[in-house]
Amino acid sequence: MSRTPSLQSASVLVTFIVLIWRIEAADSLSELTPPPEIADAICRPEFQTANDKFKAGTAFMAQAFLGSSWRPVLVTAHHLFGPNGGLPRQIRWSELSSFVRSVRCTSFVSERDVRSGPPLRVQDARPFSEEGFPRDVAVFALPDGNDRALQFSTGVPVSGQRVWLVARVAGGEPPTKLLHRASLVKADRAWIRFQYDNSKVDLRATSGAPVVDERGRVIGINLGGGRDGNKMVGVAQSAQVILAALESALSEPARPR
């Protein structure tokens, strides 16, 4: 499906221009701090169920041009609604909107938070560890006018490209650092594999965070990582997977609750 270009808000354009300038001017990208507009789009989600609350992973605010308009959403990883998120079993995509009543996502860099109701239905969403077409994505609708929203890359990244995980890691880096540089090892239209510059980074609680290119565009959703010898590698599902999930979720008619 082709996507028609649209005029972006001035704040989003300024965000990308500032990020590009800082990347070009920085002596060390590993010390780079994202502009507030990008940093403030990343948040720690707390999910409200019928009986309890739980926090798991990372989420990010984004907007995608679908149909004829920009649609703001909160995106995270579907596998967080299972043992990876501390639950006794994996919640299936067909029951997720009944299981999760609402979400509150708190920024890592400010006191601001964003709230939404139940997640949208992403048909055939599943943890990345399960067989089938990759769709480890959960989506929550956001109100229009959100000024903290990343945009998606529509191209396929290439091997050797510099990419960044935007998240607060559990260790191996200062707690205030949100950009973690890596080199792309392999990519196709569904999967992205990359190697971190810092082999000691602790990636716990970063599932659902965005992986971005040098322009601050989302190229994938982080799903985890691990050691490969003395290297730390990361795995993400591509922006194309996320956009397909968004199309599925936003085209689904509302169901009575």
C-alpha positions in Angstrom: 0.0 0.0 0.0 1.5 3.3 -1.0 1.6 6.1 1.5 0.9 9.7 0.4 3.3 12.3 1.8 1.8 14.9 4.0 3.0 18.1 5.5 4.5 17.5 8.9 4.1 19.7 11.9 6.7 22.3 12.5 7.7 20.8 15.8 8.3 17.4 14.2 10.5 18.9 11.5 12.5 20.9 14.0 13.0 17.7 16.0 14.5 15.9 13.0 16.6 18.9 11.9 18.0 19.3 15.4 18.8 15.5 15.7 20.6 15.5 12.3 22.6 18.6 13.3 23.6 17.1 16.6 24.6 13.8 14.9 26.7 15.6 12.4 28.3 17.9 15.0 28.9 15.3 17.7 32.4 14.1 18.3 31.1 10.9 19.9 27.7 9.5 19.0 27.9 7.3 22.1 27.6 10.5 24.2 24.7 11.9 22.2 21.5 12.8 23.9 18.3 13.0 21.9 16.3 16.2 21.6 13.6 16.5 24.2 10.9 15.9 21.6 12.3 12.5 20.9 13.3 11.6 24.4 9.8 12.5 25.7 8.2 10.1 23.2 9.7 7.1 25.0 7.9 6.0 28.2 7.5 3.3 30.8 4.0 1.7 30.5 1.8 0.6 33.4 -1.1 -1.5 32.3 -4.4 -1.7 34.3 -6.3 -5.0 34.1 -9.6 -6.0 35.7 -7.8 -7.0 38.9 -4.4 -5.5 39.1 -1.7 -3.2 37.5 1.7 -4.2 36.2 4.6 -2.5 34.5 6.6 -4.1 31.8 9.0 -3.1 29.0 9.0 0.2 27.2 6.6 1.9 24.8 6.8 4.8 22.4 4.5 7.4 20.9 4.4 7.5 17.1 2.3 8.7 14.2 1.7 7.0 10.9 0.1 8.2 7.7 -2.7 5.7 7.1 -5.5 6.2 4.7 -5.7 10.0 4.4 -4.5 11.3 7.8 -1.8 11.0 10.4 -2.8 8.7 13.2 -1.2 9.0 16.7 -0.6 5.8 18.6 1.3 4.2 21.5 3.3 1.2 20.5 4.8 -1.6 22.5 5.6 -5.3 22.2 2.9 -7.9 22.4 5.0 -10.5 24.2 5.0 -8.3 27.3 1.5 -9.5 28.0 2.7 -12.9 29.1 5.5 -14.5 31.2 8.0 -11.9 29.8 5.9 -9.2 31.5 5.4 -11.2 34.7 2.0 -12.7 33.9 1.3 -16.4 34.4 0.4 -17.0 30.7 0.6 -15.3 27.3 -2.5 -13.3 26.5 -3.7 -13.9 23.0 -4.4 -11.1 20.6 -8.1 -11.8 20.5 -8.5 -11.4 24.3 -6.0 -8.6 24.9 -8.5 -5.7 24.5 -10.6 -7.3 27.2 -7.7 -8.2 29.5 -6.1 -4.7 29.5 -8.5 -1.9 30.5 -6.1 1.0 30.1 -2.5 2.1 30.1 -0.6 5.0 31.6 2.8 5.6 30.1 5.3 7.9 32.0 8.1 9.8 30.3 11.6 9.0 31.3 12.7 12.6 31.1 9.7 14.6 32.4 6.7 14.3 34.7 4.4 14.0 31.7 2.4 10.9 31.0 0.0 9.7 28.3 -3.1 7.6 28.9 -5.2 5.5 26.7 -8.0 3.0 27.0 -7.9 -0.7 26.0 -5.5 -1.7 23.2 -6.7 -1.9 19.7 -7.1 -5.4 18.1 -4.0 -6.3 16.1 -5.1 -9.4 14.3 -2.7 -12.4 14.6 -0.4 -10.5 17.0 2.0 -13.0 18.6 5.2 -13.1 20.6 8.3 -13.2 18.3 9.2 -16.6 19.7 6.0 -18.2 18.2 5.9 -19.6 14.7 4.1 -17.6 12.0 4.4 -14.2 10.3 6.1 -11.8 12.7 3.7 -9.4 14.5 5.0 -8.8 18.0 3.2 -5.5 18.3 0.5 -4.0 20.6 -1.1 -0.7 19.8 -3.1 1.9 21.8 -4.9 4.8 20.2 -3.9 8.3 21.3 -5.8 11.6 20.9 -5.0 13.9 18.0 -2.6 16.8 18.7 0.0 14.8 20.5 3.3 16.7 20.1 5.5 13.8 21.2 5.4 11.4 18.3 8.0 9.6 16.3 7.6 8.8 12.6 8.4 5.6 10.7 11.0 4.9 8.1 9.4 3.4 4.9 12.7 2.0 3.5 14.6 -1.2 4.3 17.7 -0.5 6.3 21.1 -1.8 5.0 23.9 -3.7 6.6 26.5 -1.5 8.3 24.0 1.3 8.9 24.3 3.1 12.2 21.1 2.7 14.3 20.2 3.6 17.9 18.0 1.9 20.5 16.1 4.7 22.4 15.5 3.4 25.9 16.6 3.4 29.5 18.7 0.3 30.0 19.1 -1.6 33.3 22.9 -1.3 33.4 26.2 -0.9 31.6 25.3 2.8 30.8 24.4 5.8 32.9 20.7 5.8 33.8 20.2 9.1 32.1 21.5 7.9 28.7 18.7 7.1 26.3 20.6 6.6 22.9 22.5 3.3 22.5 24.4 3.1 19.3 24.7 -0.1 17.2 25.6 -1.3 13.8 23.1 -3.1 11.6 24.2 -6.6 10.8 21.3 -8.0 8.8 17.9 -6.8 7.8 15.0 -7.7 5.6 11.4 -6.5 5.5 10.5 -8.3 8.7 13.6 -8.6 10.9 16.5 -6.5 12.0 19.6 -7.7 13.7 22.2 -5.3 15.1 25.4 -5.3 17.2 25.8 -2.7 20.1 28.9 -0.7 20.4 28.8 -1.3 24.1 29.0 -5.1 24.7 28.1 -4.6 28.4 24.8 -2.9 28.0 22.0 -4.6 30.1 18.8 -4.7 27.9 16.3 -5.7 30.5 12.9 -3.9 30.3 13.7 -2.5 26.8 11.3 -4.7 24.8 8.9 -2.4 22.9 11.4 0.5 22.6 12.0 2.0 19.2 15.2 1.5 17.1 15.8 4.6 15.0 18.0 5.7 12.2 20.2 8.9 12.0 17.1 11.0 11.2 15.2 9.8 14.3 12.8 7.7 12.2 11.7 4.4 13.6 13.1 1.4 11.7 12.0 -1.3 14.2 10.6 -2.3 17.5 13.1 -3.7 19.9 12.3 -7.3 21.1 15.4 -8.3 23.0 19.0 -9.2 22.8 21.7 -11.4 24.1 25.4 -12.3 23.9 27.0 -13.7 20.8 30.5 -14.5 22.0 31.9 -11.3 23.4 29.4 -9.2 21.5 25.9 -7.9 22.5 23.4 -8.2 19.7 19.8 -7.0 19.4 16.8 -8.1 17.5 13.9 -6.0 16.3 10.9 -6.4 14.0 10.9 -3.9 11.2 8.9 -0.7 10.7 7.1 -2.5 7.9 5.8 -5.1 10.5 4.7 -2.3 12.8 2.9 -0.4 10.0 1.1 -3.5 8.9 0.0 -4.0 12.5 -1.2 -0.4 12.7 -3.2 -0.8 9.5 -4.8 -4.0 11.0 -5.6 -2.2 14.3 -6.9 1.1 12.9 -9.1 -0.5 10.2 -10.8 -2.9 12.6 -14.3 -1.6 13.5 -15.0 -0.8 17.1 -16.5 -3.6 19.0 -19.0 -3.3 21.9 -17.6 -4.0 25.3 
